[in-house]
Structures are given as structure tokens and as C-alpha cells.
């Protein structure tokens, strides 16, 4: 329901011919990426294009076989932990979503040489606050409880 609502927000903005359709599409892709890879907020906003990884065990996923997370949660007094998160077969639906984002939608923001995977309309890196806002907008559009926050996507287990 959440992803349908996020996609619906993007379609609604586009149908009205208003500004913000690209940002709404970005937000939908961001939420799907967070869920598919089990990312934290800062991990998702800290992703760069160079963090997209091939997985030699699953060549069909191409460049979207995994993500190199450089801004992971750190222990007290330690630098952020780095890790690679692989695309699992149950989440293979994220591969075409990311491919469309990287090849078709992201270039429309005109990011130039900016390395960030998720960029803003002003060619900057998406902030953690903007990621929260994207989740809240989709959550409210889906009619889900206010108690849910962005971190819930990391812990969701399907039955």
C-alpha cells in the first residue's frame, strides 16, 4: 500500500501538470530502495552512483546486484561501518526501478557530476529530513498509522 501510494502521489502531480513530479518519483524510488535493501535513513541518503555494485553470482541484476553502504551505523567513538548489501531474489523487483531511476529520471534533475544517487531539484544530495518527509507523505496517502516511521521499512517482515 505504501509504494502504491508513493507512486500515486507522483502520478497525481504529473497529471495536474504541476512542479514536483520528478521529486515525487525520486521519493518513491527512495522508499523502495530503503525497503529492498533494508537501509537506514543516513545510509540511503549517503549513497552515490559508485555504490551500485555488480554481483557476479547473479549477473542478471547487472549493476544493481548490490549496494556498497559507506555511511552505516557506527559504534560509540568509531567511524561509520561500511558494508555491502546484496540484492536478494525476493527483492529483484527493485532492479528495474533503480535502472529506470539512474538512466531516465535522475538525469532530468541535471545533476552534472554530482555523485549522489538521490539528488534534489537544486542538484544537491537528498537530506535525511527529506527522506522522512517522503515517507510521511506516502504513509499518510496510504492511510497507514502515524506511529510508523521510515525506520519501520528496515524491520518489516512479510508473512
DSSP file (Angstrom, degrees, kcal/mol; ACC not computed):
  #  RESIDUE AA STRUCTURE BP1 BP2  ACC     N-H-->O    O-->H-N    N-H-->O    O-->H-N    TCO  KAPPA ALPHA  PHI   PSI    X-CA   Y-CA   Z-CA
    1    1 A X     >        0   0    0      0, 0.0     4,-2.3     0, 0.0     5,-0.2   0.000 360.0 360.0 360.0 -37.9    0.0    0.0    0.0
    2    2 A X  H  >  +     0   0    0      2,-0.2     4,-2.4     1,-0.2     5,-0.1   0.932 360.0  44.2 -63.5 -46.4    2.8    2.4    0.8
    3    3 A X  H  > S+     0   0    0      2,-0.2     4,-2.7     1,-0.2     5,-0.2   0.879 112.4  52.3 -69.3 -36.8    4.6    2.0   -2.5
    4    4 A X  H  > S+     0   0    0      2,-0.2     4,-2.3     1,-0.2    -1,-0.2   0.900 110.8  48.7 -62.5 -39.8    1.3    2.3   -4.4
    5    5 A X  H  X S+     0   0    0     -4,-2.3     4,-2.3     2,-0.2    -2,-0.2   0.910 111.0  49.6 -66.5 -41.9    0.6    5.5   -2.5
    6    6 A X  H  X S+     0   0    0     -4,-2.4     4,-1.6     2,-0.2    22,-0.2   0.924 113.6  45.8 -63.4 -43.8    4.0    6.9   -3.3
    7    7 A X  H  X S+     0   0    0     -4,-2.7     4,-2.4     1,-0.2    -1,-0.2   0.880 111.0  54.5 -64.4 -37.1    3.6    6.1   -7.0
    8    8 A X  H  X S+     0   0    0     -4,-2.3     4,-2.6     1,-0.2    -2,-0.2   0.869 103.8  54.1 -64.6 -37.6    0.1    7.6   -6.8
    9    9 A X  H  X S+     0   0    0     -4,-2.3     4,-2.1     2,-0.2    -1,-0.2   0.915 110.0  47.6 -62.0 -41.9    1.5   10.8   -5.4
   10   10 A X  H  X S+     0   0    0     -4,-1.6     4,-2.3    14,-0.3    -2,-0.2   0.919 113.0  47.9 -65.2 -43.3    3.9   11.0   -8.4
   11   11 A X  H  X S+     0   0    0     -4,-2.4     4,-2.8     1,-0.2    -2,-0.2   0.890 110.2  53.1 -63.9 -39.2    1.1   10.3  -10.9
   12   12 A X  H  X S+     0   0    0     -4,-2.6     4,-1.7     2,-0.2    -2,-0.2   0.919 110.4  46.2 -63.6 -44.5   -1.2   12.8   -9.3
   13   13 A X  H  X>S+     0   0    0     -4,-2.1     5,-1.9     1,-0.2     4,-0.5   0.916 114.8  47.7 -64.3 -42.5    1.4   15.6   -9.5
   14   14 A X  H ><5S+     0   0    0     -4,-2.3     3,-1.1     1,-0.2    -2,-0.2   0.911 109.8  52.4 -65.0 -42.3    2.2   14.7  -13.1
   15   15 A X  H 3<5S+     0   0    0     -4,-2.8    -1,-0.2     1,-0.3    -2,-0.2   0.831 108.3  51.2 -64.6 -32.3   -1.5   14.5  -14.1
   16   16 A X  H 3<5S-     0   0    0     -4,-1.7    -1,-0.3    -5,-0.2    -2,-0.2   0.581 108.7-126.6 -80.5  -9.1   -2.1   18.0  -12.7
   17   17 A X  T <<5 +     0   0    0     -3,-1.1     2,-0.2    -4,-0.5    -3,-0.2   0.816  60.7 143.7  68.9  30.1    0.9   19.3  -14.7
   18   18 A X    > < -     0   0    0     -5,-1.9     3,-0.6     1,-0.1    -1,-0.2  -0.574  56.7 -93.3-101.4 163.3    2.5   20.8  -11.6
   19   19 A X  T 3  S+     0   0    0      1,-0.2    -1,-0.1    -2,-0.2    -3,-0.0  -0.392  99.9  54.6 -68.1 151.0    6.0   21.1  -10.5
   20   20 A X  T 3>  +     0   0    0     -2,-0.1     4,-2.3    -6,-0.0    -1,-0.2   0.444  61.0 120.3 107.6   1.0    7.4   18.3   -8.3
   21   21 A X  H <> S+     0   0    0     -3,-0.6     4,-2.1     2,-0.2     5,-0.2   0.913  80.3  47.6 -65.1 -41.2    6.7   15.3  -10.4
   22   22 A X  H  > S+     0   0    0      2,-0.2     4,-2.6     1,-0.2    -1,-0.2   0.908 111.8  50.4 -65.4 -40.8   10.4   14.3  -10.6
   23   23 A X  H  > S+     0   0    0      1,-0.2     4,-2.4     2,-0.2    -1,-0.2   0.889 109.7  50.8 -64.5 -38.7   10.8   14.8   -6.9
   24   24 A X  H  X S+     0   0    0     -4,-2.3     4,-1.9     2,-0.2   -14,-0.3   0.886 110.8  48.6 -66.9 -38.2    7.8   12.6   -6.2
   25   25 A X  H  X S+     0   0    0     -4,-2.1     4,-2.3     2,-0.2    -2,-0.2   0.913 110.6  51.6 -65.4 -42.1    9.2    9.9   -8.5
   26   26 A X  H  X S+     0   0    0     -4,-2.6     4,-2.7     1,-0.2    -2,-0.2   0.918 108.4  51.5 -58.7 -44.1   12.5   10.2   -6.7
   27   27 A X  H  X S+     0   0    0     -4,-2.4     4,-2.3     1,-0.2    -1,-0.2   0.889 108.8  50.4 -62.9 -39.5   10.8    9.8   -3.3
   28   28 A X  H  X S+     0   0    0     -4,-1.9     4,-2.0   -22,-0.2    -1,-0.2   0.915 112.5  46.6 -64.8 -42.6    9.0    6.6   -4.5
   29   29 A X  H  X S+     0   0    0     -4,-2.3     4,-2.4     2,-0.2    -2,-0.2   0.897 110.7  53.9 -65.8 -40.1   12.3    5.1   -5.7
   30   30 A X  H  X S+     0   0    0     -4,-2.7     4,-2.6     2,-0.2    -2,-0.2   0.940 109.2  47.0 -58.8 -49.1   14.0    6.1   -2.5
   31   31 A X  H  X S+     0   0    0     -4,-2.3     4,-2.2     1,-0.2    -1,-0.2   0.897 112.6  49.4 -62.3 -40.9   11.4    4.4   -0.3
   32   32 A X  H  X S+     0   0    0     -4,-2.0     4,-2.7     2,-0.2    -1,-0.2   0.881 111.5  49.7 -65.7 -37.8   11.5    1.2   -2.5
   33   33 A X  H  X S+     0   0    0     -4,-2.4     4,-2.0     2,-0.2     6,-0.3   0.913 109.3  51.2 -67.1 -43.5   15.3    1.2   -2.3
   34   34 A X  H  X>S+     0   0    0     -4,-2.6     5,-1.8     1,-0.2     4,-1.0   0.931 115.5  42.7 -58.8 -46.1   15.3    1.6    1.5
   35   35 A X  H  <5S+     0   0    0     -4,-2.2     3,-0.4     3,-0.2    -2,-0.2   0.938 113.1  50.4 -67.3 -47.3   12.8   -1.3    1.8
   36   36 A X  H  <5S+     0   0    0     -4,-2.7    52,-0.3     1,-0.2    -1,-0.2   0.830 122.9  30.9 -64.4 -33.2   14.5   -3.6   -0.7
   37   37 A X  H  <5S-     0   0    0     -4,-2.0    -1,-0.2    -5,-0.2    -2,-0.2   0.446 103.9-121.8-106.1  -1.4   18.0   -3.3    0.8
   38   38 A X  T  <5 +     0   0    0     -4,-1.0    -3,-0.2    -3,-0.4     2,-0.2   0.920  51.4 173.0  63.5  44.7   17.0   -2.7    4.5
   39   39 A X      < -     0   0    0     -5,-1.8     2,-0.2    -6,-0.3    -1,-0.2  -0.484  31.1-126.8 -89.1 154.3   18.8    0.6    4.7
   40   40 A X     >  -     0   0    0     -2,-0.2     4,-2.1     1,-0.1     5,-0.2  -0.493  36.0-101.5 -85.2 166.9   18.8    3.2    7.4
   41   41 A X  H  > S+     0   0    0      1,-0.2     4,-2.1     2,-0.2     5,-0.2   0.940 121.8  42.7 -56.1 -54.4   17.9    6.8    6.6
   42   42 A X  H  > S+     0   0    0      1,-0.2     4,-1.4     2,-0.2    -1,-0.2   0.827 111.2  56.9 -66.8 -31.3   21.5    8.1    6.5
   43   43 A X  H  4 S+     0   0    0      2,-0.2    -1,-0.2     1,-0.2     4,-0.2   0.905 109.7  45.1 -64.7 -40.4   22.7    5.0    4.6
   44   44 A X  H >< S+     0   0    0     -4,-2.1     3,-1.0     1,-0.2    74,-0.2   0.902 114.7  45.7 -72.7 -40.7   20.1    5.7    1.8
   45   45 A X  H 3< S+     0   0    0     -4,-2.1    -1,-0.2     1,-0.2    -2,-0.2   0.711 109.8  57.2 -76.5 -17.5   20.8    9.5    1.5
   46   46 A X  T 3< S+     0   0    0     -4,-1.4    -1,-0.2    -5,-0.2    -2,-0.2   0.434  80.4 119.4 -89.9   0.6   24.6    8.9    1.6
   47   47 A X    <   -     0   0    0     -3,-1.0    70,-2.6    -4,-0.2    71,-0.5  -0.405  44.5-164.0 -70.0 141.0   24.5    6.6   -1.5
   48   48 A X  B >   -A  116   0A   0     68,-0.3     3,-1.7    20,-0.3    68,-0.3  -0.789  35.4-108.2-114.9 163.4   26.5    7.6   -4.5
   49   49 A X  G >  S+     0   0    0     66,-2.8     3,-1.6    -2,-0.3    67,-0.1   0.855 120.0  61.5 -57.2 -34.7   26.2    6.2   -8.1
   50   50 A X  G 3  S+     0   0    0     65,-0.3    -1,-0.3     1,-0.3    66,-0.1   0.633  90.2  70.1 -68.8 -12.5   29.6    4.5   -7.5
   51   51 A X  G <  S+     0   0    0     -3,-1.7    17,-2.4    16,-0.1     2,-0.4   0.553  71.8 103.3 -83.3  -7.5   28.0    2.5   -4.7
   52   52 A X  E <   -B   67   0B   0     -3,-1.6     2,-0.3    -4,-0.2    15,-0.2  -0.640  61.4-163.2 -74.2 129.2   25.9    0.5   -7.1
   53   53 A X  E     -B   66   0B   0     13,-2.9    12,-1.5    -2,-0.4    13,-1.1  -0.882  20.4-127.6-124.4 147.1   27.6   -2.9   -7.4
   54   54 A X        -     0   0    0     -2,-0.3     2,-0.5    11,-0.2     9,-0.2  -0.613  17.8-148.8 -79.7 148.0   27.6   -5.9   -9.7
   55   55 A X    >   -     0   0    0      7,-0.6     3,-1.7     3,-0.4     6,-0.2  -0.949   1.0-158.8-118.1 108.4   27.0   -9.3   -8.1
   56   56 A X  T 3  S+     0   0    0     -2,-0.5     3,-0.5     1,-0.3    -1,-0.1   0.728  91.4  61.0 -61.6 -20.1   29.0  -12.0  -10.1
   57   57 A X  T 3  S+     0   0    0      1,-0.3    -1,-0.3     2,-0.1     2,-0.2   0.742 115.5  32.2 -76.3 -22.7   26.7  -14.7   -8.6
   58   58 A X    X   +     0   0    0     -3,-1.7     3,-1.6     1,-0.1    -3,-0.4  -0.657  66.2 169.0-133.7  76.8   23.6  -13.0  -10.2
   59   59 A X  G >  S+     0   0    0     -3,-0.5     3,-1.5     1,-0.3    -1,-0.1   0.721  70.5  74.4 -64.7 -19.5   24.7  -11.3  -13.5
   60   60 A X  G 3  S+     0   0    0      1,-0.3    -1,-0.3    -3,-0.1    -2,-0.0   0.771  88.9  59.9 -64.2 -24.4   21.1  -10.7  -14.5
   61   61 A X  G X  S-     0   0    0     -3,-1.6     3,-2.1    -6,-0.2    -1,-0.3   0.621  87.8-173.5 -78.3 -12.1   20.9   -7.9  -11.9
   62   62 A X  G X   -     0   0    0     -3,-1.5     3,-0.9    -4,-0.3    -7,-0.6  -0.273  65.4  -7.0  58.1-134.1   23.7   -6.1  -13.7
   63   63 A X  G 3  S+     0   0    0      1,-0.3     3,-0.3    -9,-0.2    -1,-0.3   0.510 131.7  66.2 -72.5  -4.9   24.9   -3.0  -11.9
   64   64 A X  G <   +     0   0    0     -3,-2.1    -1,-0.3     1,-0.2   -10,-0.2  -0.031  61.6 111.6-110.1  29.3   22.1   -3.3   -9.4
   65   65 A X  S <  S-     0   0    0    -12,-1.5    22,-2.7    -3,-0.9     2,-0.3   0.581  89.8 -18.2 -78.1 -10.5   23.3   -6.6   -7.7
   66   66 A X  E     -BC  53  86B   0    -13,-1.1   -13,-2.9    -3,-0.3     2,-0.4  -0.976  60.1-117.0-178.5 171.9   24.1   -4.8   -4.5
   67   67 A X  E     -BC  52  85B   0     18,-2.7    18,-3.0    -2,-0.3     2,-0.8  -0.986  15.9-139.5-127.6 137.6   24.9   -1.6   -2.8
   68   68 A X  E     - C   0  84B   0    -17,-2.4     2,-0.7    -2,-0.4   -20,-0.3  -0.875  22.2-155.1 -95.0 111.1   28.1   -0.5   -1.0
   69   69 A X  E     + C   0  83B   0     14,-3.4    14,-2.1    -2,-0.8     3,-0.3  -0.789  22.6 169.2 -92.9 115.4   27.0    1.3    2.1
   70   70 A X  S    S+     0   0    0     -2,-0.7    -1,-0.2   -27,-0.2   -27,-0.1   0.611  71.4  55.8 -99.0 -15.7   29.6    3.7    3.3
   71   71 A X  S    S+     0   0    0    -28,-0.2    -1,-0.2    12,-0.1    11,-0.1  -0.299  75.6 151.5-115.0  47.3   27.6    5.6    5.9
   72   72 A X        -     0   0    0      9,-1.4     9,-0.2    -3,-0.3     2,-0.1  -0.142  57.6 -71.0 -72.7 171.6   26.4    2.7    8.1
   73   73 A X        -     0   0    0      7,-0.2     8,-0.7     1,-0.1     2,-0.3  -0.382  54.4-145.8 -63.6 137.7   25.7    3.0   11.8
   74   74 A X        -     0   0    0      6,-0.2     6,-0.2    -3,-0.1     2,-0.1  -0.753   8.6-120.1-107.8 155.2   28.8    3.4   13.9
   75   75 A X    >   -     0   0    0      4,-0.4     3,-2.3    -2,-0.3     2,-0.1  -0.428  59.0 -65.0 -79.5 165.4   29.7    2.2   17.3
   76   76 A X  T 3  S-     0   0    0      1,-0.3    -1,-0.2    -2,-0.1     3,-0.1  -0.319 123.2  -0.2 -56.0 123.6   30.4    4.8   20.0
   77   77 A X  T 3  S+     0   0    0      1,-0.3    -1,-0.3    -3,-0.1     2,-0.3   0.518 110.7 110.9  76.5   6.2   33.6    6.7   19.1
   78   78 A X  S <  S-     0   0    0     -3,-2.3    -1,-0.3     1,-0.1     3,-0.1  -0.731  71.9-105.2-110.0 159.3   34.1    4.7   15.8
   79   79 A X        -     0   0    0     -2,-0.3    -4,-0.4     1,-0.2    -1,-0.1  -0.346  58.0 -71.9 -73.4 164.6   33.8    5.8   12.2
   80   80 A X        -     0   0    0     -6,-0.2     2,-0.3     1,-0.1    -7,-0.2  -0.267  54.2-115.3 -56.7 140.7   30.7    4.7   10.2
   81   81 A X        -     0   0    0     -8,-0.7    -9,-1.4    -9,-0.2     2,-0.3  -0.586  25.0-143.9 -80.3 140.1   30.7    1.0    9.4
   82   82 A X        +     0   0    0     -2,-0.3     2,-0.3   -11,-0.1   -12,-0.2  -0.807  28.4 157.8-102.6 145.7   31.0    0.0    5.7
   83   83 A X  E     -C   69   0B   0    -14,-2.1   -14,-3.4    -2,-0.3     2,-0.5  -0.987  37.0-122.8-159.0 160.8   29.2   -3.0    4.3
   84   84 A X  E     -C   68   0B   0     -2,-0.3     2,-0.6   -16,-0.2   -16,-0.2  -0.950  20.2-160.5-110.3 129.9   27.9   -4.4    1.0
   85   85 A X  E     -C   67   0B   0    -18,-3.0   -18,-2.7    -2,-0.5     2,-0.2  -0.950  13.7-146.6-111.4 120.0   24.2   -5.3    0.8
   86   86 A X  E     -C   66   0B   0     -2,-0.6     2,-0.5   -20,-0.3   -20,-0.3  -0.531  19.6-110.6 -86.4 151.5   23.3   -7.7   -1.9
   87   87 A X        -     0   0    0    -22,-2.7     2,-0.2    -2,-0.2   -50,-0.1  -0.703  36.6-146.2 -76.6 122.8   20.0   -7.7   -3.9
   88   88 A X    >   -     0   0    0     -2,-0.5     3,-2.0   -52,-0.3   -22,-0.0  -0.639  20.6-114.3 -92.2 152.1   18.1  -10.8   -2.8
   89   89 A X  G >  S+     0   0    0      1,-0.3     3,-1.4    -2,-0.2     4,-0.1   0.808 114.8  61.0 -55.7 -31.7   15.9  -12.7   -5.3
   90   90 A X  G 3  S+     0   0    0      1,-0.3    -1,-0.3     2,-0.1     3,-0.2   0.732 109.6  42.8 -67.5 -20.3   12.8  -11.8   -3.4
   91   91 A X  G X  S+     0   0    0     -3,-2.0     3,-2.1     1,-0.1    -1,-0.3   0.049  73.5 121.0-111.8  24.0   13.5   -8.2   -4.0
   92   92 A X  T X>  +     0   0    0     -3,-1.4     3,-1.3     1,-0.3     4,-0.5   0.667  59.3  78.9 -64.3 -14.5   14.5   -8.4   -7.6
   93   93 A X  H 3> S+     0   0    0      1,-0.2     4,-0.8    -3,-0.2    -1,-0.3   0.708  82.3  66.3 -64.0 -19.1   11.7   -6.0   -8.5
   94   94 A X  H <> S+     0   0    0     -3,-2.1     4,-2.8     1,-0.2     5,-0.3   0.723  84.0  74.7 -76.2 -19.3   14.0   -3.2   -7.3
   95   95 A X  H <> S+     0   0    0     -3,-1.3     4,-2.4    -4,-0.3    -1,-0.2   0.953 100.1  39.2 -61.1 -53.1   16.4   -3.8  -10.2
   96   96 A X  H  X S+     0   0    0     -4,-0.5     4,-2.3     2,-0.2    -1,-0.2   0.835 114.1  56.9 -67.4 -28.1   14.2   -2.2  -13.0
   97   97 A X  H  X S+     0   0    0     -4,-0.8     4,-2.0     2,-0.2    -2,-0.2   0.953 112.1  40.4 -64.1 -49.0   13.2    0.5  -10.5
   98   98 A X  H  X S+     0   0    0     -4,-2.8     4,-2.9     2,-0.2     5,-0.3   0.883 113.1  55.1 -66.7 -38.6   16.8    1.5   -9.9
   99   99 A X  H  X S+     0   0    0     -4,-2.4     4,-2.4    -5,-0.3     5,-0.3   0.924 110.0  45.8 -61.5 -44.0   17.7    1.1  -13.6
  100  100 A X  H  X>S+     0   0    0     -4,-2.3     4,-2.4     2,-0.2     5,-1.8   0.903 113.2  51.1 -65.1 -40.2   14.9    3.5  -14.6
  101  101 A X  I  <>S+     0   0    0     -4,-2.0     5,-3.2     3,-0.2     6,-0.3   0.953 115.0  41.0 -60.2 -50.3   15.9    6.0  -11.9
  102  102 A X  I  <5S+     0   0    0     -4,-2.9     5,-0.3     1,-0.2    -2,-0.2   0.886 125.5  32.8 -69.1 -40.1   19.6    6.0  -12.9
  103  103 A X  I  <5S+     0   0    0     -4,-2.4    -1,-0.2    -5,-0.3    -3,-0.2   0.794 133.8  14.8 -91.5 -28.8   19.2    6.1  -16.7
  104  104 A X  I  <5S+     0   0    0     -4,-2.4     4,-0.4    -5,-0.3    -3,-0.2   0.817 126.4  33.0-114.4 -47.3   15.9    8.0  -17.2
  105  105 A X  I > <S+     0   0    0     -5,-1.8     3,-1.4     2,-0.2     4,-0.5   0.943 111.1  54.2 -86.9 -49.7   14.7   10.0  -14.2
  106  106 A X  G > <S+     0   0    0     -5,-3.2     3,-2.0     1,-0.3     5,-0.5   0.882 102.5  58.9 -55.4 -42.6   17.8   11.1  -12.3
  107  107 A X  G >  S+     0   0    0     -6,-0.3     3,-1.5     1,-0.3    -1,-0.3   0.787  94.1  67.1 -59.8 -24.0   19.4   12.8  -15.5
  108  108 A X  G <  S+     0   0    0     -3,-1.4    -1,-0.3    -4,-0.4    -2,-0.2   0.695  90.5  63.1 -69.8 -17.2   16.3   15.0  -15.7
  109  109 A X  G <  S-     0   0    0     -3,-2.0    -1,-0.3    -4,-0.5    -2,-0.2   0.638 106.5-130.9 -76.2 -14.3   17.4   16.7  -12.4
  110  110 A X    <   +     0   0    0     -3,-1.5    -3,-0.1    -4,-0.4    -2,-0.1   0.936  42.1 168.1  65.3  48.3   20.5   17.9  -14.3
  111  111 A X    >   -     0   0    0     -5,-0.5     3,-2.1     1,-0.2     2,-0.2   0.646  16.9-168.8 -72.2 -12.4   22.9   16.6  -11.6
  112  112 A X  T 3   -     0   0    0      1,-0.3    -1,-0.2    -5,-0.2    -2,-0.1  -0.417  68.9 -16.7  61.4-129.0   26.0   17.1  -13.7
  113  113 A X  T 3  S+     0   0    0     -2,-0.2    -1,-0.3     2,-0.0     2,-0.1   0.295  95.7 135.2 -92.6  10.0   29.0   15.4  -12.0
  114  114 A X    <   -     0   0    0     -3,-2.1    -3,-0.1     1,-0.2    10,-0.1  -0.401  47.5-150.3 -62.0 130.3   27.3   15.2   -8.6
  115  115 A X        +     0   0    0     -2,-0.1   -66,-2.8   -67,-0.1   -65,-0.3   0.674  55.7 115.6 -79.1 -16.5   27.9   11.7   -7.2
  116  116 A X  B     -A   48   0A   0    -68,-0.3   -68,-0.3     1,-0.1     3,-0.2  -0.212  57.4-148.5 -61.6 140.0   24.8   11.3   -5.1
  117  117 A X  S    S+     0   0    0    -70,-2.6     2,-0.7     1,-0.2   -69,-0.1   0.913  93.5  42.4 -69.9 -44.0   22.3    8.6   -6.1
  118  118 A X  S    S+     0   0    0    -71,-0.5     8,-2.2   -74,-0.2    -1,-0.2  -0.906  80.9 178.5-110.3 109.7   19.4   10.6   -4.9
  119  119 A X  B     -D  125   0C   0     -2,-0.7     6,-0.2     6,-0.2     2,-0.1  -0.671  20.8-125.7-109.7 162.3   19.6   14.3   -5.8
  120  120 A X    >   -     0   0    0      4,-2.4     3,-1.7    -2,-0.2     6,-0.1  -0.422  35.1 -97.8 -97.6 176.1   17.4   17.3   -5.2
  121  121 A X  T 3  S+     0   0    0      1,-0.3    -1,-0.1    -2,-0.1    -2,-0.0   0.742 125.6  55.7 -64.9 -23.2   16.0   19.8   -7.7
  122  122 A X  T 3  S-     0   0    0      2,-0.1    -1,-0.3     3,-0.0     3,-0.1   0.157 122.5-105.9 -97.5  18.1   18.8   22.1   -6.8
  123  123 A X  S <  S+     0   0    0     -3,-1.7     2,-0.2     1,-0.2    -2,-0.1   0.804  80.9 122.1  65.0  33.6   21.4   19.5   -7.7
  124  124 A X  S    S-     0   0    0    -10,-0.1    -4,-2.4     1,-0.1     2,-0.3  -0.621  70.7 -81.3-113.4 177.4   22.3   18.6   -4.1
  125  125 A X  B     -D  119   0C   0     -6,-0.2    -6,-0.2    -2,-0.2     2,-0.1  -0.603  49.9-107.1 -79.2 138.7   22.3   15.5   -2.0
  126  126 A X        -     0   0    0     -8,-2.2     2,-0.2    -2,-0.3    -8,-0.1  -0.417  39.0-131.5 -62.7 138.9   18.9   14.5   -0.6
  127  127 A X     >  -     0   0    0      1,-0.1     4,-1.8    -2,-0.1     5,-0.1  -0.484  15.7-114.9 -92.8 163.7   18.8   15.1    3.2
  128  128 A X  H  > S+     0   0    0      1,-0.2     4,-2.1     2,-0.2     5,-0.1   0.879 118.4  55.3 -61.3 -37.8   17.7   12.7    5.9
  129  129 A X  H  > S+     0   0    0      1,-0.2     4,-2.4     2,-0.2    -1,-0.2   0.895 105.3  51.1 -63.6 -40.5   14.8   15.1    6.7
  130  130 A X  H  > S+     0   0    0      2,-0.2     4,-2.3     1,-0.2    -1,-0.2   0.865 107.8  53.4 -65.4 -35.7   13.6   15.0    3.1
  131  131 A X  H  X S+     0   0    0     -4,-1.8     4,-2.1     2,-0.2    -2,-0.2   0.909 109.2  49.0 -64.7 -41.3   13.6   11.2    3.3
  132  132 A X  H  X S+     0   0    0     -4,-2.1     4,-2.8     1,-0.2    -2,-0.2   0.927 110.3  50.9 -61.0 -45.0   11.5   11.4    6.4
  133  133 A X  H  X S+     0   0    0     -4,-2.4     4,-2.5     1,-0.2    -2,-0.2   0.896 108.2  52.4 -61.1 -41.0    9.1   13.8    4.6
  134  134 A X  H  X S+     0   0    0     -4,-2.3     4,-2.0     2,-0.2    -1,-0.2   0.913 111.5  46.7 -61.4 -43.2    8.8   11.4    1.6
  135  135 A X  H  X S+     0   0    0     -4,-2.1     4,-3.1     2,-0.2     5,-0.2   0.941 112.1  49.7 -65.0 -46.5    7.9    8.5    3.9
  136  136 A X  H  X S+     0   0    0     -4,-2.8     4,-2.6     1,-0.2     5,-0.2   0.894 110.2  50.6 -61.2 -40.5    5.4   10.6    5.9
  137  137 A X  H  X S+     0   0    0     -4,-2.5     4,-2.1    -5,-0.2    -1,-0.2   0.924 114.8  42.9 -63.6 -43.8    3.7   11.8    2.7
  138  138 A X  H  X S+     0   0    0     -4,-2.0     4,-1.9     2,-0.2    -2,-0.2   0.899 113.7  52.1 -69.1 -40.2    3.4    8.3    1.3
  139  139 A X  H  X>S+     0   0    0     -4,-3.1     5,-2.4     2,-0.2     4,-0.6   0.928 112.1  45.4 -60.2 -46.4    2.3    6.9    4.7
  140  140 A X  H ><5S+     0   0    0     -4,-2.6     3,-0.7     1,-0.2    -1,-0.2   0.893 111.8  51.7 -66.7 -39.4   -0.5    9.5    5.0
  141  141 A X  H 3<5S+     0   0    0     -4,-2.1    -1,-0.2     1,-0.2    -2,-0.2   0.826 110.6  49.4 -65.7 -30.6   -1.6    8.9    1.4
  142  142 A X  H 3<5S-     0   0    0     -4,-1.9    -1,-0.2    -5,-0.1    -2,-0.2   0.578 112.2-121.8 -83.3  -9.9   -1.8    5.2    2.1
  143  143 A X  T <<5 +     0   0    0     -3,-0.7    -3,-0.2    -4,-0.6     2,-0.2   0.791  57.4 154.7  74.2  28.1   -3.8    5.8    5.3
  144  144 A X      < -     0   0    0     -5,-2.4    -1,-0.2    -6,-0.2    -2,-0.0  -0.495  51.9 -80.7 -86.0 158.9   -1.3    4.0    7.5
  145  145 A X    >   -     0   0    0     -2,-0.2     3,-1.4     1,-0.1    -1,-0.1  -0.225  30.2-127.3 -62.3 146.9   -0.9    4.7   11.2
  146  146 A X  T 3  S+     0   0    0      1,-0.3    -1,-0.1    -3,-0.1    -6,-0.1   0.688 102.6  74.7 -66.0 -19.6    1.1    7.8   12.3
  147  147 A X  T 3  S+     0   0    0      2,-0.0    -1,-0.3     0, 0.0     2,-0.2   0.743  77.0  94.0 -67.3 -21.8    3.2    5.6   14.6
  148  148 A X    <   -     0   0    0     -3,-1.4     2,-0.3   -12,-0.0    -9,-0.1  -0.509  56.2-179.0 -74.0 136.4    5.0    4.2   11.6
  149  149 A X    >   -     0   0    0     -2,-0.2     3,-1.8   -10,-0.0     4,-0.4  -0.768  44.7 -90.4-126.8 177.3    8.3    5.9   10.7
  150  150 A X  T >  S+     0   0    0      1,-0.3     3,-1.5    -2,-0.3     4,-0.4   0.829 120.8  63.2 -58.5 -34.8   10.9    5.5    8.0
  151  151 A X  T >> S+     0   0    0      1,-0.3     3,-1.0     2,-0.2     4,-0.8   0.724  86.3  75.0 -65.4 -20.4   12.9    3.1   10.1
  152  152 A X  H X> S+     0   0    0     -3,-1.8     4,-0.8     1,-0.2     3,-0.6   0.819  85.2  64.2 -61.2 -30.5    9.9    0.6   10.0
  153  153 A X  H <4 S+     0   0    0     -3,-1.5     3,-0.3    -4,-0.4    -1,-0.2   0.825  97.9  55.9 -62.5 -30.1   10.8   -0.3    6.4
  154  154 A X  H <4 S+     0   0    0     -3,-1.0    -1,-0.2    -4,-0.4    -2,-0.2   0.801 114.0  38.3 -70.1 -29.9   14.1   -1.7    7.7
  155  155 A X  H << S+     0   0    0     -4,-0.8    -1,-0.2    -3,-0.6    -2,-0.2   0.390  82.9 125.1-106.0   1.9   12.4   -4.1   10.1
  156  156 A X     <  -     0   0    0     -4,-0.8     2,-0.5    -3,-0.3    -3,-0.0  -0.434  37.7-169.8 -67.8 132.2    9.3   -5.1    8.0
  157  157 A X        -     0   0    0     -2,-0.2     2,-0.2     2,-0.0    -2,-0.0  -0.989  15.2-138.5-123.2 122.9    9.0   -8.9    7.7
  158  158 A X              0   0    0     -2,-0.5    -2,-0.0     1,-0.1     0, 0.0  -0.541 360.0 360.0 -81.2 146.6    6.4  -10.2    5.2
  159  159 A X              0   0    0     -2,-0.2    -1,-0.1     0, 0.0    -2,-0.0   0.459 360.0 360.0 -81.2 360.0    4.4  -13.2    6.2
